[in-house]
């Protein structure tokens, strides 16, 4: 009898591929439109001035800037140096003091209990090893401190977009989908019993000139879609483009030729037990 065992992915190779994905295109073009999510997340964790705050997988720094505007002591980290540089320029323009450091979310270069608050908006959910990333977030948070996350849900627009891309360019066998981070029961599984998790379903509304404008921006600048289109032949590209436009049509609430899409995400406040 031939018994197949589940595939064990090479997470080191997966991480390297993911890093290349997010270094491609220019996520900051998309990321800067999401600023309100970082602002809302800082309110959700009731961030206070003078708290020590870490932004993990910070991208171009939305949560970083939101925390710095509240006079926190902020360290902004990402494993893509070019994105950190975009965040650095934004902080400089707003005269906000922020420390920027290249760092891997699965191996944070900080001692235990270093931060009062740890944040990540649509960032840590894309790590290769989910339990390790969750463990690192908890490790660097002080007892009684909070972890604030914003993660796309499987049911929302971006969750469905990532599923659509995954059908065109399947991930390696055994790799967990990033949108699992948008489910409370999964978070309870990977974070364990040392924390208390509270969640709220929210929506970020994408607003673009048209469906074609959205597709052009995401195809050119958003790592996952940029890499997917580059990995397939012309016929498959046309199929993926048609599938994305059909998905847009399903979620778009605008009827004037523009694009207005409320995309569901899970806002999460995790409190580390004292």
N, C-alpha and C positions, 0 to 999 in steps of 0.2 A: 504494500500500500504506500502510495506516494503522499507524504504529509508535508505540506508547505508551511514553513515557519515565517512569521511576520518579518518583513525587511527591517534591518537595523540601519538607519541612515548614517552616513559619515557626516556628523554635525560640524566638524572642522571645515570640510569642503562646502557644506551648505552655508556656513557663516561667511566664508570667503566670497561665495557667489552672491549672497545677500548684500555684502558690503559693496561689491562691484555694481550691483543693481542700484543702490541708493546713491552711489557716486556718479552714476550716469544721469543724463538729462540735467535738470537743475531743479531739485525739489523745492527750493526757495520760492520759485515762481508760483507754485501751488500753495506752499506752506504759509506764505505771508497772508493769504486770504483767510486763513483759519485762526487769526489772532484772537478772536472773541472766545474761542474755546479755552485758551490759556487763561484769559481773564476770568471766565466763569469758574474754572477749576480752582484758581486761587481763592475765590470766594467760597467755594464748596468746602475747602479744607480750613477755612477761617484763618488764613495766613496772617501772621502778625509781623510788625516791623521788628528788625533785629534778629529774627529767627535765621538759623542756618539752613539754607535750602539747596537741594541738589536737583538739577533737571537732567534726566537720563534719556539718552537717545533724543537729544534736544532739537535736532534738525537745525533750522535757522533761528530758533530761539523764541518761539511764541510764549511758552510758559516761563522761560527765563526772564523775558522782558516784563511780563505781567508781575512776577514776583519782585523783580528789582524796582518796579514802580511803587511797590508797597514797602520799600525801604528794608527789604530783607537782604541778608548776606548770601549771594547766589553764586554757585558754581555750576556752569553749563558744560555738559559733556556729550560727545557723540563720537562714533568711530569713523566718521567722514570729515576730514579736516576742512574741506572746502565749505561744507555747511556751517561749521563752527565759525569760519571766517565771515560768512554772511551775517551770522548772529552778532559777531564782534563789531562789525560795521554798524549794525542797527543800534547796538548799545551805545557805541561812541556817538552816533548822531543824536541820540536822546540824552546823552550825558549821564548814563546809568553805569555805576561801577559793578562790573561782573567779571568773575574769573572764568576763563575758558580753558578746558583741558580735553585732549583726545582721550577717550576711554571706551572700553568694551563693557556693555551693560551686563555681560555675564561674568565679568571679572573686574569689578570696580576698584580703583586704586585708592581706597579710603579705609580707615580703620572702622571697627565696629562702633555703632551708635554715634556716628559723627554728625548726623543731621536731624534737625527737628522735623523737617518736611522733605519728602522726596516726590518729585513730579515727573510725569511723562505723558505727553499728548501725542497719540497715534505713533508712538515710537517703540517702546519696549515690547509692544505686541508683535513686532516683526523680528524678534530674536529667534535664533535657531533652537536653543534649548530653553524651553519655557520654565520648567521647575528651577533651573539654575538661575535664570534671570530673576524670578520671583524671590528666590532665596537671597540674592544679592541686595534687592531692594529692602528686604526686611533687615538684613544684617547691618546695613549702614544707617538705618533709622533708629533713633534712641527709643527706649521703652516709653510708651505713652505718646510717641510721635506719630505722624500721619504720612501715608502714601496716597497721593492723588493721581488717578489715571483717567485718561479719556481714550476709549477703545471703540473702534467701529464694531457694530453688531453684525451677526450673520444675516439678519433679516433686512438690514438697511441698504441704501443705495450703494455705498462703497463696498459693503460686504458682498453684495451681488456682483459688483464690478470685478472684485478680486476673484470670485468664483468663475465668472465669465473668462477672465484672463487665464485662470487655472485650467480651464477646459482646453484652451488653445495651446498652452504651454504647461503641461502637468508638472507639479513639483516632484522631487525625488520621492520614491516610495518610503512611507514611514514618517515623513516630515509633518508635524502638526500645523494646521492652518493658523495664521495669525488671528483670524476672526474668532477663534475659540476664546480669546481674551475678552470678547464682548459678551460672555455668558457668565453669570454670577456663580453657577454651580461649578464651572471649570476653574474659576478663580479660587473658590474655596478649596478645590482639590490641590492646586499647585502652591497655594500660600500656606496651607495647613492650619493647625489649631492655635498658633501663636498670635493670631490677629483677629480683629472683628471687621467684617466687610459690610459696608452699606453702599447701595447702588441706586442710581436714578437714570431712567431712560430720557435722553435729550436728543435734540436735532440740531445739526448745523445745516444751514441753507446755502447751497452752492448757487451763485448767481453769475451767469456768463452771458455773453452777447447772443449766443445761439447754441444749439446742440453741436453744430460743426465747430464752433469756437472752442467749446469744452473739449471735444475730441482732439482737436489740434493741440491744445495746451497739454492735455494728459498724454497724448502720444509723443509729444516732443520733450516734455519736462518731467513727468511723473515716473520715477524709476521702474515700477512693476510693469506699466503699460509700455513705456519706452523700450525696455528690454524685450518684452514679449513680441512686439512688432518686428524688432530687429532679428529675432530668432527663427522666424517662419517665412515661408515663401510667399510670393505675391498672391496666390489664390487663397492661402490661409489668412493673409493679412486682410483681404477683402471680406472674408467670412467674419473675422474678428471685428472689423469695423462695423459691419452690418449688425452683428450681435450687440455691440456697445450702443449703437444708435437705437436699436429696438429697446434696450434696457432704459435708455434715456427717455424714450417716448413713454414707457410704462410709468416712470417716476416723475416726469416733468409736469409741474402744475401750471406753468405759464401757457397762455394761449395767444401770445402776441409775437411769437417768433423767437423770443428770448428763452433762456434756460433758468428755471427756478426749481431746484430740487432739494427738499428737506431730507437730509441723510441722517438716519438714526445712529447714535453712538451711546455707549454706556459710560456715565460719569461715576467714578468709583472713589470712595474714601475708605481707606484701610487704616485702622488704628492698631498699632503694635501694643500688645498687652504689656503692662508694666511688670 
